[in-house]
Amino acid sequence: MSTYLSVIIPAHNEENRLPGTLEQILRFLEEQTFTYEVIIVENGSSDKTLETAQNFAEKHANVRVIQSERGKGAAVRKGMLEARGEYRFMCDADLSMPVEEIARFIPPGLGDFDVAIASREAEGAVRYNEPAYRHLGGRGINLIIQLLILPGLNDTQCGFKCFRADVANDIFNKQTLHGWSFDIELLYIARRRGYRITEVPIHWYHFADSKVSALRDAVQMIRDIFQIHDNARRGMYKDAH
């Protein structure tokens, strides 16, 4: 039996947030008419994330748990390539976007697309509870990204993205980065290979326990961007699909 939607949740040290997030996602999905699966990808946790996820999966037939090496990019890649859905949606474990907005990333909510990315900057998007310094830091990072590698994309780092199955299989098989910059590499590959990227405005809630460190991650991101350009020069991504 084919699956319409796969929801992939990378989970690193998420034992506290994961149960509530999964309950919300399952409540939403069970109300839909399409088939679905939820894949939790535990990656190198030092807490009880794996046990928590497995306990939840034992009680829900459409939920499964897999493991990957450490790194959000590694976790998302493994989940995407093991998914069975016609559409594959990556979802942060903090669920900072209301779960109901998933419907805006798949037909009929969204029409013809290859990659749909959540945007906190597109017209119609709303941010809640975000300190000004976090917003300014994020815009500074995006400016660097646009100048160095992805002009025209206003929010590459939001953790909610949807891929058509064939597109996911193509670009995730080309992915090389396993850390925070993996989104940039994926979108670069998608653009190089001619796929259509659509930005979807969302309502987004800031949580104080975010794991992002703006300065540390910005420095690593710049290094990774140069690595992506070097990969491209060596023909690792190619231009045609």
Backbone hydrogen bonds, N-H to C=O, Kabsch-Sander energy under -0.5 kcal/mol:
donor,donor_aa,acceptor,acceptor_aa,energy
3,T,84,R,-0.7
5,L,35,T,-1.8
6,S,87,Y,-2.7
7,V,37,E,-2.4
8,I,6,S,-0.6
8,I,89,F,-3.2
9,I,7,V,-0.5
9,I,39,I,-3.0
11,A,41,V,-2.8
18,L,14,E,-2.6
21,T,17,R,-2.1
22,L,18,L,-2.8
23,E,19,P,-2.3
24,Q,20,G,-2.0
25,I,21,T,-2.4
26,L,22,L,-2.8
27,R,23,E,-2.3
28,F,24,Q,-2.0
29,L,25,I,-2.8
30,E,26,L,-2.6
31,E,27,R,-0.5
31,E,28,F,-1.1
32,Q,29,L,-1.6
37,E,5,L,-1.8
38,V,62,N,-2.8
39,I,7,V,-3.1
40,I,38,V,-0.6
40,I,64,R,-2.6
41,V,9,I,-2.7
41,V,39,I,-0.6
42,E,40,I,-0.7
42,E,66,I,-2.3
43,N,11,A,-1.8
52,T,48,K,-2.8
53,A,49,T,-2.7
54,Q,50,L,-2.7
55,N,51,E,-2.4
56,F,52,T,-1.8
57,A,53,A,-2.6
58,E,54,Q,-1.9
59,K,55,N,-0.6
59,K,56,F,-1.2
60,H,57,A,-1.1
63,V,60,H,-1.7
64,R,38,V,-2.5
66,I,40,I,-2.6
68,S,42,E,-2.1
73,G,178,H,-1.7
74,A,178,H,-1.1
75,A,71,G,-2.2
76,V,72,K,-2.8
77,R,73,G,-2.3
78,K,74,A,-2.2
79,G,75,A,-2.4
80,M,76,V,-2.8
81,L,77,R,-2.2
82,E,78,K,-1.5
83,A,79,G,-1.0
86,E,3,T,-1.7
87,Y,4,Y,-2.1
88,R,163,F,-2.6
89,F,6,S,-3.4
90,M,88,R,-0.5
90,M,161,K,-3.1
91,C,8,I,-2.7
93,A,10,P,-0.5
95,L,92,D,-1.5
101,E,98,P,-2.1
102,I,99,V,-1.9
103,A,100,E,-1.3
104,R,101,E,-1.7
105,F,102,I,-2.2
106,I,103,A,-0.7
109,G,106,I,-1.1
110,L,106,I,-1.2
114,D,196,R,-1.4
115,V,196,R,-2.4
116,A,162,C,-2.8
117,I,198,T,-3.0
118,A,160,F,-2.7
119,S,200,V,-2.8
125,A,122,A,-2.4
126,V,202,I,-2.0
128,Y,204,W,-2.3
135,H,131,P,-1.9
136,L,132,A,-2.8
137,G,133,Y,-2.1
138,G,134,R,-2.4
139,R,135,H,-2.3
140,G,136,L,-2.1
141,I,137,G,-2.2
142,N,138,G,-2.4
143,L,139,R,-2.2
144,I,140,G,-1.8
145,I,141,I,-2.3
146,Q,142,N,-2.9
147,L,143,L,-2.5
148,L,144,I,-2.5
149,I,145,I,-2.5
150,L,145,I,-2.7
153,L,150,L,-1.5
154,N,152,G,-0.6
161,K,90,M,-1.3
162,C,116,A,-3.0
163,F,88,R,-2.1
164,R,114,D,-2.0
165,A,86,E,-2.5
168,A,164,R,-2.9
169,N,165,A,-2.5
170,D,166,D,-1.5
171,I,167,V,-2.8
172,F,168,A,-2.2
173,N,169,N,-0.6
174,K,171,I,-0.9
175,Q,171,I,-0.7
182,F,179,G,-1.6
183,D,180,W,-0.6
184,I,181,S,-0.6
185,E,181,S,-1.7
186,L,182,F,-2.5
187,L,183,D,-2.5
188,Y,184,I,-2.3
189,I,185,E,-2.8
190,A,186,L,-2.7
191,R,187,L,-2.4
192,R,188,Y,-2.8
193,R,189,I,-2.1
194,G,191,R,-1.5
195,Y,190,A,-2.7
197,I,195,Y,-0.5
198,T,115,V,-3.0
198,T,196,R,-0.5
200,V,117,I,-3.0
202,I,119,S,-1.9
204,W,126,V,-2.8
204,W,202,I,-0.5
205,Y,96,S,-2.7
206,H,128,Y,-2.7
210,S,207,F,-1.3
214,A,212,V,-0.6
217,D,213,S,-3.1
218,A,214,A,-2.1
219,V,215,L,-2.1
220,Q,216,R,-2.0
221,M,217,D,-2.5
222,I,218,A,-2.0
223,R,219,V,-1.7
224,D,220,Q,-2.5
225,I,221,M,-2.4
226,F,222,I,-1.9
227,Q,223,R,-1.7
228,I,224,D,-2.6
229,H,225,I,-2.3
230,D,226,F,-2.1
231,N,227,Q,-2.7
232,A,228,I,-2.4
233,R,229,H,-2.3
234,R,230,D,-1.6
235,G,232,A,-1.8
236,M,231,N,-2.3
